[in-house]
Amino acid sequence: MNIPTTIADQIYSTELYEKIEAIGLKHKLHIDIVGALADSIRFVLMGKLKASEFIGDIEKMLQISREQALAIAEDVNKQIF
């Protein structure tokens, strides 16, 4: 999938990663898990993952509880989406 350069620049920006990193710190996620969270967020932003599938995706990918996934998704929605 080709995305416009300006959108790609935003998706891979330092600013976005800092927001994701802050969410990871808040939820006490290991750095590897933060990377997987970043991937899931980017997939939603690029249209490769439906927003409606985001919570289930991070629950499975991060191997966390549904409650944790919901709390993380709430922060992602407020700060990123």
N, C-alpha and C positions, 0 to 999 in steps of 0.2 A: 504494500500500500504506500503510495507516494503522498506525502503531506507537504504543504507549502513550507518553504524555508523559515518564514517568520514563526509559524506555529511550532515547527520542530525546534527552533531556537528556544522558545518558551518552555516546551516540554522538557528539554534537557538543560534548562537554565540552573544556575547556582541558586537563585532565589527559590525556585520550586524545591530543589533538593534540601535547602535549609528548612523549609516548612515541613517537609517530610521527616527530616531528621529530628526536628523539634517534637513532632507527633510521636516519633519512636522513643525519644527520651521520656516524654510524659508518660508513655505506656510501658516504659522499662523494657523495650525490645532490644535484643542483641543486634549488633551492626549488620549481620548477615540477613536477619529478618527485616530490618529497615530497607535493605536493598530489594528484597522480594516485594515489600510493600510499595516501594517506588516503582517497580516494574508494573504491578497491578494498576496503580494510579495512572501511569503513562499509557497503559493499554486502554483504559477508559477514555482518556483524553484523545487518543488516536482513533477511537472507534473500534478497536479490536476486541473490547470487552464491553458488554452492555452494563450500564450503570446499575441496572436491577440485579445483576449477577455479582456485583462488587463484594458485598458482604460475604456471600457464600465462598467466593474465590479467596478472599483473604483468610477466612476461617480455615479453609483447606490448605492453602499455600503456606500460611504462617503457623499452622497446627496450633490454633488457639481456640478458646471456647467461643460460643456464639455471643455471649455477653461481651467478651473482649472485642470481638469483631464489630459489634454494634457500637461500642464506645469509640473505637478507632475510626469507624466510618463516620460517626457524628463529627469528630474533629476534622476529618478530611473534608466533609461537606462544608463545614464552616470556613475552613482556611484555604481550601484549594478549589473545590467544585463550586 
